[in-house]
Amino acid sequence: MEIYVCIGSSCHLKGSYAIINGFKDLIAQNQLEDKVNLNASFCLGRCQDGVTIKIDDQIVTGLNPDNVKEVFEERVLKEIK
């Protein structure tokens, strides 16, 4: 599974690095380093919708430190396990 977190200007200002760190921690906690590749990405074209990620080919918007775990569980763990 490939996860891309936007680090473009808008997402950077909205906290994309906190999202990256949240995903890094959750990947490690769930021992998924061999199944999930976490990448930074330039603009994903959804600047008005908050921090944006792409999981494989699916765009997910509106991430913040409060919902990273929920998004991870719903969009990553359910797909892998």
C-alpha positions, 0 to 999 in steps of 0.5 A, spaced: 500 500 500 502 506 498 500 513 502 502 520 499 501 526 504 501 532 501 506 537 503 504 543 498 504 550 501 497 549 503 497 543 506 504 544 510 501 550 513 495 546 515 499 541 519 501 536 514 508 534 517 504 532 524 500 527 519 506 524 516 508 523 523 502 520 526 502 515 520 509 513 521 507 512 529 501 508 527 505 504 521 510 502 526 505 500 532 501 496 527 508 493 525 506 494 517 513 497 515 513 491 510 506 493 507 505 500 507 510 505 504 509 512 506 511 518 502 511 525 501 507 528 495 507 535 492 500 538 491 494 533 490 489 539 488 485 539 493 488 545 497 481 548 499 479 541 503 485 541 508 491 536 509 490 531 503 492 524 502 492 519 497 492 512 499 493 508 493 489 511 488 484 514 493 484 521 495 482 523 502 481 530 505 481 534 511 486 530 515 488 533 522 492 530 528 485 529 531 483 524 526 489 521 523 488 515 527 481 514 525 483 515 518 488 510 518 484 505 522 478 505 516 482 506 510 489 502 512 488 497 517 481 495 514 484 494 507 490 490 510 488 485 515 
